[in-house]
């Protein structure tokens, strides 16, 4: 019963569109196409946002520390205490 749109239905739809819109039919079709493209763009953007949320990893990855002791050398200067003065203040 509702198998799909056949040739008769397409012709009937075209005749109905001509009767309703007449010479404005190309303009109406352009507007309808622009609306469809905008809607499709918004739906695709919405899907991308959902995929980004699904792929989001809240745990930051820890940097790998090498097991070699030579790479763990300190680079800050060593503390040297000031010389003691023998004179009283």
Helices and strands as residue ranges (DSSP letters): H 7-21, G 22-24, H 25-54, G 69-72
